[in-house]
Amino acid sequence: MSDVSAPPRDFAGLKALIAERAGELPKRLTQIASFALDNPDEIAFGTVSSIAEQAAVQPSTLVRFSQALGYQGFSEMQEIFRSRLRDRILNYGERIQQLREHAESTSKPNVIFQGFCDAAEKSIAGMREKLNPDELDRAVDMLAGAETIYLLGLRRSFPIASYMAYALGKLGVRSILIDAVGGLAAEQITFATPKDAVLAISFTPYASETVALTRWAAERKVPVVAITDSPFSPLAQTADMWIEVGEANFEGFRSMSATLTLAMTLTIAVAERREQGG
């Protein structure tokens, strides 16, 4: 049970508390917790009724969730989300709204281009702020120590995994891309051993095959590093360690900028670490 007299007063602390309590919250409260971490802007600026509708719960459940974390009510907890996101989200929204208002004098492709540029900037800025340097070093150590790195990212995450396979190959680091061609993903990963490592990448909605193969690897004591978007992600629950990436979206299409930035970082850092380690 958390200390209800002193709930977190910053977003990082609140997020850590939610992740810590993930396994003990009742089903409906867990549902809200997952929604809150995936959609902090909706929590920050929505109403109780609009948030409850999006999260598919009763409005009273939001109050119970807030109190379970030690807050007197929902508005007190909501202020933590607002203090963290207010300026950034409003500035982003105002810029997009401006583009839409001037759409008659600006070509539609330019509006789309500017929208995706803003989403990319927001994603990378968020990643820069919240990435834990110790977690990054730990991920690099695990991957650099592997005989073979198995790269597992399907559907939306496949471009990230395939880029890493290309770059690692150019840098002389042995890797195997799980591409699932012909339905052979399980066969492609079957030779992984505890001397290797799996880098698994998946975001909401999580690719079922990625989740299943990650669990398969973990059960066989193959070290797993995950890139995912929430403490409630099945990859976060399974991996030896995971790095959180939140991508902004434009018109419902999520950026991949922060994820690719992290992938490039891991690729180069792993190659350098192996060179130094001999």
C-alpha positions in Angstrom: 0.0 0.0 0.0 1.4 3.4 -0.9 1.8 6.3 1.5 -1.6 8.0 1.0 -0.4 11.1 2.9 2.3 11.8 0.4 1.4 11.0 -3.1 3.9 12.0 -5.9 3.9 15.6 -6.9 5.7 15.2 -10.2 4.8 13.2 -13.3 7.9 11.0 -13.1 7.1 10.0 -9.5 3.4 9.4 -10.4 4.4 7.2 -13.4 6.8 5.2 -11.2 4.1 4.7 -8.6 1.5 3.5 -11.2 4.1 1.0 -12.6 4.9 -0.2 -9.1 1.2 -0.8 -8.3 0.4 -2.4 -11.6 0.2 -5.9 -10.3 -1.9 -5.2 -7.3 -4.6 -2.9 -8.7 -8.1 -4.3 -9.4 -9.0 -4.9 -13.0 -10.8 -1.6 -13.7 -8.2 0.5 -12.0 -5.5 -1.3 -14.0 -7.5 -0.4 -17.1 -7.4 3.2 -16.1 -3.7 3.1 -15.2 -2.8 1.7 -18.6 -4.9 4.3 -20.4 -3.4 7.1 -18.3 0.2 6.1 -19.2 -0.6 5.6 -22.9 -2.7 8.9 -23.1 -1.3 11.5 -20.7 -2.6 14.4 -22.8 -6.2 13.1 -22.5 -5.8 12.7 -18.7 -4.3 16.2 -18.5 -6.9 18.1 -20.4 -10.0 15.9 -20.6 -13.1 16.0 -18.4 -14.0 13.2 -16.0 -16.8 12.1 -18.4 -14.7 12.3 -21.6 -11.8 10.4 -20.0 -14.1 7.7 -18.6 -15.7 7.3 -22.0 -12.4 6.8 -23.7 -11.1 4.5 -21.1 -14.4 2.5 -21.1 -15.0 2.9 -17.3 -17.4 4.7 -15.1 -16.5 8.2 -14.0 -16.5 7.1 -10.4 -13.7 4.7 -11.2 -11.4 7.6 -12.0 -12.0 8.9 -8.5 -11.3 5.5 -7.0 -8.1 5.2 -9.0 -6.9 8.6 -7.8 -7.6 7.8 -4.2 -5.9 4.4 -4.6 -2.7 6.3 -5.4 -3.1 8.6 -2.4 -4.8 11.6 -3.9 -7.9 13.2 -2.5 -9.7 13.2 -5.8 -9.3 13.0 -9.5 -8.6 16.7 -10.0 -5.6 16.6 -7.7 -4.0 13.8 -9.6 -5.0 15.4 -13.0 -3.0 18.5 -12.0 0.2 16.3 -12.0 -0.5 15.4 -15.6 -1.2 19.0 -16.4 1.9 20.4 -14.8 4.1 18.0 -16.8 2.4 18.3 -20.2 0.5 21.7 -20.3 2.9 23.9 -22.1 4.3 21.3 -24.6 0.8 19.9 -25.5 -0.8 23.4 -25.9 2.1 24.7 -28.0 1.9 21.7 -30.3 -1.9 21.9 -30.5 -1.8 25.6 -31.3 0.7 25.1 -34.1 -1.4 22.4 -35.7 -4.5 24.5 -35.3 -2.8 27.4 -37.0 -1.9 25.2 -39.9 -5.4 24.0 -40.3 -6.8 27.6 -40.1 -4.5 28.6 -42.9 -5.2 25.4 -45.0 -6.9 27.4 -47.7 -3.7 29.4 -48.4 -1.4 26.4 -47.7 -1.2 23.2 -49.7 -2.6 20.2 -47.9 0.7 18.2 -48.3 2.5 21.1 -46.5 0.0 21.0 -43.6 0.7 17.2 -43.3 4.4 17.7 -43.6 4.4 20.4 -40.8 2.2 18.2 -38.7 4.5 15.2 -38.9 7.6 17.5 -38.3 5.9 18.7 -35.1 5.0 15.2 -34.0 8.6 14.1 -34.6 10.0 17.0 -32.6 7.7 16.3 -29.8 8.5 12.6 -29.7 12.3 13.2 -29.6 12.0 16.0 -27.0 10.0 13.6 -24.8 12.6 10.8 -25.3 15.4 13.2 -24.4 13.8 14.2 -21.2 12.8 10.9 -19.8 15.5 8.4 -21.0 17.4 7.1 -18.0 21.2 7.0 -18.9 21.7 4.0 -16.6 19.0 2.0 -18.4 20.6 2.9 -21.8 24.0 1.7 -20.6 22.5 -1.5 -19.2 20.7 -2.2 -22.5 24.0 -1.7 -24.4 25.9 -4.0 -22.1 23.3 -6.8 -22.5 23.3 -6.5 -26.3 27.0 -6.0 -26.7 27.7 -9.2 -24.6 25.5 -11.4 -26.8 27.0 -13.8 -29.3 24.1 -13.1 -31.6 21.4 -10.4 -31.3 18.0 -11.5 -32.4 16.0 -8.5 -33.7 12.3 -9.0 -33.2 9.9 -6.2 -34.4 6.9 -7.0 -36.5 4.2 -4.9 -38.2 4.7 -1.2 -37.4 8.0 -2.0 -35.6 9.5 -4.0 -38.5 11.2 -1.0 -40.2 13.1 -0.3 -36.9 14.2 -3.9 -36.6 15.2 -4.2 -40.2 17.2 -0.9 -40.0 19.1 -2.3 -37.0 19.8 -5.6 -38.9 21.3 -3.6 -41.8 23.4 -1.3 -39.6 24.7 -4.0 -37.3 25.7 -6.0 -40.3 27.7 -3.1 -41.7 29.3 -2.7 -38.3 30.3 -6.4 -38.1 27.9 -7.3 -35.2 26.2 -10.6 -35.7 22.5 -10.4 -35.7 19.4 -12.2 -37.0 16.3 -10.4 -38.2 13.1 -12.2 -37.3 11.1 -11.2 -40.3 8.4 -13.9 -40.1 8.4 -14.5 -43.8 6.4 -17.6 -44.7 5.2 -17.8 -41.1 8.7 -19.0 -39.9 9.3 -16.5 -37.1 9.3 -19.3 -34.4 11.8 -21.3 -36.4 14.0 -18.2 -36.9 14.3 -17.6 -33.2 14.6 -21.3 -32.2 18.4 -21.3 -32.1 18.6 -18.5 -29.6 20.4 -19.5 -26.3 21.3 -17.7 -23.1 24.6 -16.7 -24.7 22.5 -14.5 -27.2 20.1 -11.7 -26.6 16.7 -10.7 -28.1 15.8 -7.1 -28.8 12.0 -7.0 -28.9 10.1 -3.9 -30.2 6.4 -3.5 -30.0 3.8 -0.8 -29.2 0.0 -0.6 -28.7 -1.7 -2.6 -30.1 1.1 -5.1 -29.4 1.9 -7.6 -32.2 0.8 -11.0 -30.8 3.6 -12.9 -32.5 6.2 -10.5 -31.0 4.7 -11.0 -27.5 4.6 -14.8 -27.9 8.2 -15.0 -29.2 9.5 -12.7 -26.4 7.9 -14.9 -23.8 9.4 -18.0 -25.5 12.9 -16.5 -25.3 12.4 -15.4 -21.7 11.3 -18.8 -20.6 14.5 -20.2 -22.1 16.6 -17.7 -20.2 17.6 -15.8 -23.3 18.3 -12.2 -22.2 15.6 -9.9 -23.5 15.8 -6.1 -24.0 12.5 -4.5 -25.0 11.5 -1.2 -26.5 7.9 -0.5 -25.8 5.5 2.2 -24.7 4.1 1.4 -21.2 4.8 -0.5 -18.0 1.6 -2.4 -18.8 3.1 -3.6 -22.1 3.4 -7.4 -22.2 7.0 -6.8 -23.3 7.8 -4.8 -20.2 6.3 -7.5 -18.0 8.5 -10.2 -19.8 11.8 -8.5 -20.6 14.9 -8.5 -18.4 15.0 -4.7 -19.0 13.0 -2.3 -21.1 13.1 1.2 -22.4 10.0 3.3 -22.7 9.3 5.3 -25.9 6.3 7.5 -26.3 5.6 8.6 -29.9 3.4 11.6 -30.7 0.9 11.3 -33.5 -0.5 13.5 -36.3 -4.1 12.8 -37.4 -3.9 9.4 -35.8 -0.6 8.4 -37.4 2.2 7.9 -34.9 5.7 9.2 -35.5 8.6 6.7 -35.4 11.2 9.3 -34.9 12.1 8.7 -31.2 12.1 4.9 -31.7 14.5 5.2 -34.7 16.7 7.6 -32.7 17.0 5.0 -29.9 17.6 2.2 -32.4 20.4 4.2 -34.0 21.9 4.9 -30.6 21.8 1.3 -29.5 23.3 0.1 -32.8 26.3 2.4 -32.7 26.8 2.1 -29.0 26.8 -1.7 -29.1 29.3 -1.8 -31.9 31.6 0.6 -30.0 31.2 -1.3 -26.7 32.2 -4.6 -28.5 35.2 -2.9 -30.1 36.4 -1.6 -26.7 35.7 -4.9 -25.0 37.6 -7.0 -27.6 
